[in-house]
Amino acid sequence: MTGASRPLPCLVCRMTMILWLTDQQAQTIIRHLQEERHQEGCGLLIGSEDGQVIEVIPAKNVAQHPQRHYEIAHHTLVETITSAQKHGLELLGFYHSHPNGDPIPSSTDVAQANYPDAAYLIVGFAGDAPKLAAWRIRRHEVERLQLHVGDSMPVTQDTGLSGNHKFAIIVSAIFAFVFMIVLSLSLLPPAPEIP
């Protein structure tokens, strides 16, 4: 859970499909969550529209049952988002741990995901080493995001045209075709008189 039952309107960026953490940021998140091993630890990811995390902000888990859920206080969200916007940054997402599980969204994570454009970074401590995975959760649909951990810029892949781009091209082509037909008909000489 990420705060109040209603999301804050228009405060979350439309993040690209890559979430980029530096090695140091990933280690900061892991250390914070290891310190909270008795419960789900959580925090916020602040950064730029391109998905680059600029600041990792640990937060207090205020959930009623922090061993199984996480919740960030509403006032913490408001203060953090306001401060980020003053610095030209945005809320990219949230991170939390699954102390004894894999980094896969639980049914509770999915049900309480109030920010459809946010990344949900989960750190699972089920195995020998912590595992990180990033997700986007929209209307109970879960989509895995590309997570890049490293100090060098991630290599992006050309994803092709989006549905909106394809629609715009088709509409433009139809409009151009109709325009050419109308123009052609208007430029025809008048029909000769029939004797």
Backbone hydrogen bonds in HBPLUS format (Angstrom, degrees):
<---DONOR---> <-ACCEPTOR-->    atom                        ^
c    i                          cat <-CA-CA->   ^        H-A-AA   ^      H-
h    n   atom  resd res      DA  || num        DHA   H-A  angle D-A-AA Bond
n    s   type  num  typ     dist DA aas  dist angle  dist       angle   num
A0146-GLN N   A0017-MET O   3.06 MM 129  6.10 148.6  2.16 173.9 167.8     1
A0019-LEU N   A0146-GLN O   2.84 MM 127  6.27 160.8  1.87 161.9 167.0     2
A0148-HIS N   A0019-LEU O   2.80 MM 129  6.06 171.2  1.81 160.1 162.6     3
A0020-TRP N   A0051-GLY O   2.90 MM  31  5.82 176.7  1.90 140.7 140.9     4
A0053-VAL N   A0020-TRP O   2.88 MM  33  5.88 174.0  1.89 163.0 163.3     5
A0021-LEU N   A0148-HIS O   2.84 MM 127  6.20 160.9  1.87 164.9 171.5     6
A0150-GLY N   A0021-LEU O   2.91 MM 129  6.40 156.2  1.96 155.0 160.1     7
A0026-ALA N   A0022-THR O   3.02 MM   4  6.30 162.0  2.06 153.9 158.2     8
A0027-GLN N   A0023-ASP O   2.98 MM   4  6.26 157.5  2.04 149.3 155.6     9
A0028-THR N   A0024-GLN O   2.86 MM   4  6.10 150.1  1.95 146.6 155.4    10
A0029-ILE N   A0025-GLN O   2.97 MM   4  6.25 160.4  2.01 152.1 156.2    11
A0030-ILE N   A0026-ALA O   2.98 MM   4  6.22 165.7  2.00 150.3 154.3    12
A0031-ARG N   A0027-GLN O   2.85 MM   4  5.99 166.4  1.87 150.9 154.7    13
A0032-HIS N   A0028-THR O   2.98 MM   4  6.13 165.2  2.01 148.5 152.9    14
A0033-LEU N   A0029-ILE O   2.96 MM   4  6.17 164.5  1.98 154.0 158.1    15
A0034-GLN N   A0030-ILE O   2.82 MM   4  6.00 145.2  1.94 148.6 158.8    16
A0035-GLU N   A0031-ARG O   3.04 MM   4  6.28 148.3  2.14 148.2 155.8    17
A0036-GLU N   A0033-LEU O   3.17 MM   3  4.99 135.3  2.38  90.5 103.0    18
A0037-ARG N   A0034-GLN O   3.27 MM   3  5.01 149.7  2.36 111.3 107.8    19
A0039-GLN N   A0036-GLU O   2.83 MM   3  5.66 168.9  1.84 134.8 138.4    20
A0040-GLU N   A0066-PRO O   2.82 MM  26  5.83 174.0  1.82 160.5 158.7    21
A0097-SER N   A0041-GLY O   3.10 MM  56  5.51 139.4  2.27 145.8 147.8    22
A0059-ALA N   A0042-CYS O   2.97 MM  17  5.69 167.0  1.99 139.4 135.5    23
A0043-GLY N   A0095-TYR O   2.91 MM  52  5.26 136.4  2.10 150.9 149.4    24
A0095-TYR N   A0043-GLY O   2.94 MM  52  5.26 159.0  1.98 134.3 135.8    25
A0044-LEU N   A0057-ILE O   2.77 MM  13  5.04 159.4  1.81 142.9 147.1    26
A0057-ILE N   A0044-LEU O   2.92 MM  13  5.04 177.7  1.92 154.3 154.8    27
A0045-LEU N   A0093-GLY O   2.85 MM  48  5.07 160.3  1.88 141.9 137.1    28
A0092-LEU N   A0045-LEU O   2.79 MM  47  5.45 150.2  1.87 150.8 159.1    29
A0093-GLY N   A0045-LEU O   3.26 MM  48  5.07 153.0  2.34 137.9 137.0    30
A0046-ILE N   A0055-GLU O   2.91 MM   9  5.07 178.5  1.91 162.8 162.2    31
A0054-ILE N   A0046-ILE O   2.72 MM   8  5.80 155.5  1.78 140.0 148.8    32
A0055-GLU N   A0046-ILE O   2.96 MM   9  5.07 168.4  1.98 143.0 144.0    33
A0047-GLY N   A0090-GLU O   2.93 MM  43  5.49 162.8  1.96 155.5 161.1    34
A0090-GLU N   A0047-GLY O   2.82 MM  43  5.49 159.3  1.86 154.8 162.0    35
A0048-SER N   A0052-GLN O   3.05 MM   4  5.54 151.1  2.13 151.0 156.3    36
A0051-GLY N   A0048-SER O   2.99 MM   3  5.78 159.6  2.04 128.5 130.3    37
A0062-VAL N   A0071-GLU O   2.88 MM   9  5.34 164.9  1.90 152.5 152.5    38
A0068-ARG N   A0065-HIS O   3.04 MM   3  5.89 158.3  2.08 126.6 131.6    39
A0069-HIS N   A0065-HIS O   3.06 MM   4  6.00 139.9  2.23 148.1 158.2    40
A0076-THR N   A0073-ALA O   3.03 MM   3  5.27 125.5  2.33 102.5 116.6    41
A0077-LEU N   A0073-ALA O   3.13 MM   4  6.56 154.2  2.20 151.9 159.2    42
A0078-VAL N   A0074-HIS O   2.97 MM   4  6.30 166.3  1.99 158.6 161.3    43
A0079-GLU N   A0075-HIS O   2.98 MM   4  6.06 169.4  1.99 146.2 149.5    44
A0080-THR N   A0076-THR O   2.95 MM   4  5.97 162.7  1.98 147.2 152.6    45
A0081-ILE N   A0077-LEU O   2.88 MM   4  5.97 168.9  1.90 156.2 159.5    46
A0082-THR N   A0078-VAL O   2.95 MM   4  5.97 163.4  1.97 150.2 155.4    47
A0083-SER N   A0079-GLU O   3.00 MM   4  6.09 162.8  2.03 145.3 150.3    48
A0084-ALA N   A0080-THR O   2.92 MM   4  6.09 158.2  1.97 146.9 153.4    49
A0085-GLN N   A0081-ILE O   2.96 MM   4  6.16 163.3  1.99 151.4 155.3    50
A0086-LYS N   A0082-THR O   3.09 MM   4  6.33 149.2  2.18 145.6 153.8    51
A0087-HIS N   A0084-ALA O   3.00 MM   3  5.24 137.1  2.19 102.2 114.5    52
A0089-LEU N   A0084-ALA O   2.79 MM   5  4.80 160.8  1.82 144.6 138.8    53
A0088-GLY N   A0085-GLN O   3.06 MM   3  4.91 164.3  2.09 106.6 108.0    54
A0119-ALA N   A0092-LEU O   2.83 MM  27  6.11 160.2  1.87 141.6 148.1    55
A0094-PHE N   A0119-ALA O   2.89 MM  25  6.35 150.5  1.97 162.8 167.7    56
A0121-LEU N   A0094-PHE O   2.80 MM  27  6.10 163.0  1.82 166.8 163.0    57
A0096-HIS N   A0121-LEU O   2.98 MM  25  6.54 144.9  2.10 158.0 169.0    58
A0123-VAL N   A0096-HIS O   2.98 MM  27  6.36 154.7  2.05 150.2 157.7    59
A0098-HIS N   A0123-VAL O   2.90 MM  25  6.18 153.1  1.97 154.8 153.1    60
A0101-GLY N   A0098-HIS O   3.12 MM   3  4.97 171.1  2.13 109.1 111.9    61
A0125-PHE N   A0098-HIS O   3.18 MM  27  6.36 163.4  2.21 160.3 155.5    62
A0126-ALA N   A0101-GLY O   3.21 MM  25  4.62 128.8  2.49 134.0 127.4    63
A0104-ILE N   A0102-ASP O   2.83 MM   2  5.52 141.5  1.98  98.9  90.3    64
A0110-VAL N   A0106-SER O   3.01 MM   4  6.33 159.7  2.05 153.6 158.2    65
A0111-ALA N   A0107-SER O   2.93 MM   4  6.08 161.3  1.96 144.3 149.8    66
A0112-GLN N   A0108-THR O   2.95 MM   4  6.00 147.8  2.05 150.0 157.3    67
A0113-ALA N   A0110-VAL O   3.46 MM   3  5.39 171.4  2.47 105.2 106.4    68
A0118-ALA N   A0115-TYR O   3.10 MM   3  5.41 162.7  2.13 115.1 120.4    69
A0120-TYR N   A0135-TRP O   2.69 MM  15  5.00 156.5  1.74 150.4 156.6    70
A0135-TRP N   A0120-TYR O   2.99 MM  15  5.00 140.3  2.16 117.4 129.7    71
A0122-ILE N   A0133-ALA O   2.85 MM  11  5.53 170.6  1.86 168.5 169.7    72
A0133-ALA N   A0122-ILE O   3.05 MM  11  5.53 145.1  2.17 150.6 160.8    73
A0124-GLY N   A0131-LYS O   2.80 MM   7  5.17 157.7  1.85 154.4 158.1    74
A0131-LYS N   A0124-GLY O   2.96 MM   7  5.17 158.6  2.01 145.9 153.0    75
A0145-LEU N   A0134-ALA O   2.90 MM  11  5.25 171.5  1.91 128.1 130.6    76
A0136-ARG N   A0143-GLU O   2.77 MM   7  5.19 153.7  1.84 152.3 161.3    77
A0143-GLU N   A0136-ARG O   2.85 MM   7  5.19 158.5  1.89 157.0 163.1    78
A0138-ARG N   A0141-GLU O   2.91 MM   3  5.17 154.6  1.97 152.9 154.0    79
A0141-GLU N   A0138-ARG O   2.72 MM   3  5.17 156.1  1.77 120.3 128.8    80
A0166-LYS N   A0162-SER O   3.02 MM   4  6.35 164.9  2.05 155.6 159.1    81
A0167-PHE N   A0163-GLY O   2.96 MM   4  6.13 160.6  2.00 147.6 153.1    82
A0168-ALA N   A0164-ASN O   2.96 MM   4  6.14 160.4  2.00 147.3 152.3    83
A0169-ILE N   A0165-HIS O   2.99 MM   4  6.26 154.5  2.06 150.6 157.5    84
A0170-ILE N   A0166-LYS O   3.01 MM   4  6.27 162.5  2.04 153.4 157.6    85
A0171-VAL N   A0167-PHE O   2.95 MM   4  6.17 168.9  1.97 156.8 159.7    86
A0172-SER N   A0168-ALA O   2.95 MM   4  6.03 158.6  2.00 143.4 149.9    87
A0173-ALA N   A0169-ILE O   2.91 MM   4  6.10 155.2  1.97 147.5 154.3    88
A0174-ILE N   A0170-ILE O   2.96 MM   4  6.21 161.4  2.00 153.3 157.9    89
A0175-PHE N   A0171-VAL O   2.92 MM   4  6.08 163.7  1.94 150.5 155.4    90
A0176-ALA N   A0172-SER O   2.87 MM   4  6.04 160.4  1.91 148.5 153.9    91
A0177-PHE N   A0173-ALA O   2.94 MM   4  6.12 156.4  1.99 147.0 153.4    92
A0178-VAL N   A0174-ILE O   2.96 MM   4  6.20 169.0  1.97 157.3 159.2    93
A0179-PHE N   A0175-PHE O   2.92 MM   4  6.05 161.1  1.95 150.0 156.0    94
A0180-MET N   A0176-ALA O   2.95 MM   4  6.13 156.5  2.00 146.7 152.5    95
A0181-ILE N   A0177-PHE O   3.05 MM   4  6.34 155.6  2.11 150.4 156.8    96
A0182-VAL N   A0178-VAL O   3.01 MM   4  6.24 170.0  2.02 156.5 158.5    97
A0183-LEU N   A0179-PHE O   2.89 MM   4  6.03 162.3  1.92 150.5 156.1    98
A0184-SER N   A0180-MET O   2.84 MM   4  5.92 159.9  1.88 145.2 151.2    99
A0185-LEU N   A0181-ILE O   2.94 MM   4  6.15 163.9  1.97 153.9 157.8   100
A0186-SER N   A0182-VAL O   2.99 MM   4  6.15 150.7  2.08 145.0 153.2   101
A0187-LEU N   A0183-LEU O   3.09 MM   4  6.26 132.9  2.32 143.0 154.5   102
A0187-LEU N   A0184-SER O   3.25 MM   3  5.25 136.0  2.45  95.8 107.5   103
